[in-house]
Amino acid sequence: MKRILVTGAGGQIGSWLVPELRRRYGEEDVLATDIRTLAAEVLRAGPFQVVDATNPKAIGQAVMRHHADTIYHLAAILSAVGERDPRLAWHVNMASLEAVLEVAREQKCAVFTPSSVGAFGPNTPKDPTPQDTLMRPTTIYGITKVAGELLCDYYHRRHGVDTRGVRYPGLISYGAPPGGGTTDWAVDIFRGAVEGGRYTCFLRSDTRLDMMYMPDAVRAAIDVMEADPSRLVHRNAFNVTAMQLSPQVLSAEIRKHVPDFRIDYDVDPVREAIAQSWPDHMDDSAAREEWGWSPEYDMVAMTEDMLKHLREG
Ligand SMILES: NC(=O)c1ccc[n+]([C@@H]2O[C@H](COP(=O)([O-])OP(=O)(O)OC[C@H]3O[C@@H](n4cnc5c(N)ncnc54)[C@H](O)[C@@H]3O)[C@@H](O)[C@H]2O)c1
């Protein structure tokens, strides 16, 4: 039995994770929360409450009323949006995590917090990027992610809070749009292919990044929380990846299904610089060894599934 509270539930990950959590643990047992009201389908499917995750009192009351024992903390400002408003990114990402961890300490909850490939920096080894390595990110988003990983480790070591997490690569999904990250191109390219047969990319054609299809990302979040704690050497920030994609490589795969698909480039220097500072290929062997991580979707399977669902509308 689990009673779960999800913050930032209306975003790209939450809109997939909440239905899967409800399917596994029961509709009434999963309370979706976000700072904004969510789409009707999310509201109808189970309990929902507007909660600002940076407000410790509001989080504490929601956890207490729902009798939650587990918090999936997804509320955050992502990389590209963070560079436009660094103070907002620092405030939302750090204040919300601190609030969630304090509530978890007081009310004895387990906490899942996603870190990101963005926690690495330009002097991190790029291929493979080890689980434990040099981390000097240059974006405010990355800085909050490294600080968050360390804070989660600290709450486990110092207060015994059951904190766990993964470092997600760029996530590809249909449904809720991505929230302003550097890997959004890998979602937008599919919409472009289906809607007009063309896409203008904000990254260079050969810029390669780690990626994952959303069903695998959802499974990773649930599996790491279900893992036998005695097997965990790491707890937070497990590297996880499924494929390495550049716009050139993914557009060639899309062309197998949409032969006339055209991609052109209008490179955004801010997002290109962020992408250049991130790994090409994370080594996820620690996740594989400690809790059995293994992705199901590669580029071929993901492309087929994305196009099928987007065409069905
Ligand atoms: N999507 C990716 O590719 C990706 C990759 C790596 C890591 N992550 C991490 O996963 C988590 C979720 O990402 P996402 O892609 O779903 O983000 P998103 O931007 O799509 O969604 C974030 C949600 O948080 C909500 N939110 C913002 N401020 C809030 C606040 N103060 N209180 C409550 N809710 C608030 C927003 O309304 C939004 O619904 C983040 O921590 C992100 O850094 C995402």
The ligand as an SDF file (V2000), in Angstrom:
LIG
                    3D

 44 48  0  0  0  0  0  0  0  0999 V2000
   11.2950   16.6060  -19.2900 N   0  0  0  0  0  0  0  0  0  0  0  0
   12.5990   16.3350  -19.3580 C   0  0  0  0  0  0  0  0  0  0  0  0
   13.1530   16.1200  -20.4400 O   0  0  0  0  0  0  0  0  0  0  0  0
   13.3830   16.2360  -18.0630 C   0  0  0  0  0  0  0  0  0  0  0  0
   14.7100   15.7650  -18.1430 C   0  0  0  0  0  0  0  0  0  0  0  0
   15.4690   15.7020  -16.9740 C   0  0  0  0  0  0  0  0  0  0  0  0
   14.8960   16.0340  -15.7510 C   0  0  0  0  0  0  0  0  0  0  0  0
   13.6100   16.4860  -15.6920 N   0  0  0  0  0  0  0  0  0  0  0  0
   13.0770   16.8720  -14.3880 C   0  0  0  0  0  0  0  0  0  0  0  0
   11.8410   16.2530  -14.1360 O   0  0  0  0  0  0  0  0  0  0  0  0
   10.9970   17.1280  -13.3500 C   0  0  0  0  0  0  0  0  0  0  0  0
    9.6740   17.3460  -14.0610 C   0  0  0  0  0  0  0  0  0  0  0  0
    9.9450   17.8220  -15.3570 O   0  0  0  0  0  0  0  0  0  0  0  0
    8.8210   18.0810  -16.4580 P   0  0  0  0  0  0  0  0  0  0  0  0
    9.4780   17.8800  -17.7700 O   0  0  0  0  0  0  0  0  0  0  0  0
    7.5820   17.3630  -16.1290 O   0  0  0  0  0  0  0  0  0  0  0  0
    8.6210   19.6660  -16.2610 O   0  0  0  0  0  0  0  0  0  0  0  0
    7.4300   20.5910  -16.7960 P   0  0  0  0  0  0  0  0  0  0  0  0
    7.9820   21.9670  -16.9250 O   0  0  0  0  0  0  0  0  0  0  0  0
    6.7490   19.9700  -17.9600 O   0  0  0  0  0  0  0  0  0  0  0  0
    6.4060   20.5380  -15.5590 O   0  0  0  0  0  0  0  0  0  0  0  0
    6.6800   21.1350  -14.3300 C   0  0  0  0  0  0  0  0  0  0  0  0
    5.3620   21.3630  -13.6080 C   0  0  0  0  0  0  0  0  0  0  0  0
    5.6730   22.0170  -12.3780 O   0  0  0  0  0  0  0  0  0  0  0  0
    4.6740   22.9980  -12.1610 C   0  0  0  0  0  0  0  0  0  0  0  0
    5.2230   24.0100  -11.2430 N   0  0  0  0  0  0  0  0  0  0  0  0
    6.0780   25.0140  -11.5180 C   0  0  0  0  0  0  0  0  0  0  0  0
    6.3030   25.7360  -10.4060 N   0  0  0  0  0  0  0  0  0  0  0  0
    5.5960   25.1630   -9.4050 C   0  0  0  0  0  0  0  0  0  0  0  0
    5.4220   25.4310   -8.0280 C   0  0  0  0  0  0  0  0  0  0  0  0
    6.0370   26.4480   -7.4260 N   0  0  0  0  0  0  0  0  0  0  0  0
    4.6160   24.6110   -7.3100 N   0  0  0  0  0  0  0  0  0  0  0  0
    3.9780   23.5710   -7.8910 C   0  0  0  0  0  0  0  0  0  0  0  0
    4.0930   23.2730   -9.1980 N   0  0  0  0  0  0  0  0  0  0  0  0
    4.8950   24.0550   -9.9350 C   0  0  0  0  0  0  0  0  0  0  0  0
    4.3230   23.5390  -13.5280 C   0  0  0  0  0  0  0  0  0  0  0  0
    3.0290   24.1400  -13.5200 O   0  0  0  0  0  0  0  0  0  0  0  0
    4.3940   22.2720  -14.3770 C   0  0  0  0  0  0  0  0  0  0  0  0
    3.1250   21.6410  -14.4750 O   0  0  0  0  0  0  0  0  0  0  0  0
   11.8340   18.3960  -13.1340 C   0  0  0  0  0  0  0  0  0  0  0  0
   12.5110   18.3130  -11.9120 O   0  0  0  0  0  0  0  0  0  0  0  0
   12.8140   18.3630  -14.2770 C   0  0  0  0  0  0  0  0  0  0  0  0
   13.9810   19.0720  -13.9680 O   0  0  0  0  0  0  0  0  0  0  0  0
   12.8480   16.5920  -16.8340 C   0  0  0  0  0  0  0  0  0  0  0  0
  1  2  1  0
  2  3  2  0
  2  4  1  0
  4  5  1  0
  4 44  2  0
  5  6  2  0
  6  7  1  0
  7  8  2  0
  8  9  1  0
  8 44  1  0
  9 10  1  0
  9 42  1  0
 10 11  1  0
 11 12  1  0
 11 40  1  0
 12 13  1  0
 13 14  1  0
 14 15  2  0
 14 16  1  0
 14 17  1  0
 17 18  1  0
 18 19  2  0
 18 20  1  0
 18 21  1  0
 21 22  1  0
 22 23  1  0
 23 24  1  0
 23 38  1  0
 24 25  1  0
 25 26  1  0
 25 36  1  0
 26 27  1  0
 26 35  1  0
 27 28  2  0
 28 29  1  0
 29 30  1  0
 29 35  2  0
 30 31  1  0
 30 32  2  0
 32 33  1  0
 33 34  2  0
 34 35  1  0
 36 37  1  0
 36 38  1  0
 38 39  1  0
 40 41  1  0
 40 42  1  0
 42 43  1  0
M  CHG  2   8   1  16  -1
M  END
$$$$
